Amino acid sequence: MKKLLAVIMALVPSLALAADPAAQPPAWSPLIMLGVFVVIFYLMVWRPQSKRNKEHKDLITNLGKGDEVVTSGGICGKITKVTDDFIVVEVSEKVEMKFQKSSIHATLPKGTLKAI
C-alpha cells in the first residue's frame, strides 16, 4: 500500500503540470529556433562559400597571357597561352604544361617568379 501511495504521489505533480496549459511552451517556439538555425547556417556556410565561388570565377575569367599563377597542385608558372577551357603555363625555360582553367588557385604579383 505504501508503494502504491508513493507512485501516486510521484505522478500527481507531473499530471498537474500536464493539465496546466500555462506550463507548456508555445507551439511556435520550435519554428523560431528553426529560423534562427537557418539564419546562422546561411551566415556561416552559404554566404562565404558563394563569395569564394564568385571570387574564383572572376579570377578565372580575368586570366591572360603573361600572368603569373599558382595551380591548386602548387605549381607556379607564367601563362603563355589561353583558350576557352585550358591554359598553357611555362614552369621553366622551354617547359610548358597544360592545365584546366579551374585548377588555377591564385595569381601572383608580377616578378614573383624571378624572386623565387
Secondary structure, DSSP 8 states (H G I E B T S, - for coil): -HHHHHHHHHHHHHHHHHH-GGGS--TTHHHHHHHHHHHHHIIIIIHHHHHHHHHHHHHHHT--TT-EEEETTS-EEEEEEE-SSEEEEEEETTEEEEEEGGGEEEEE-TTHHHH-
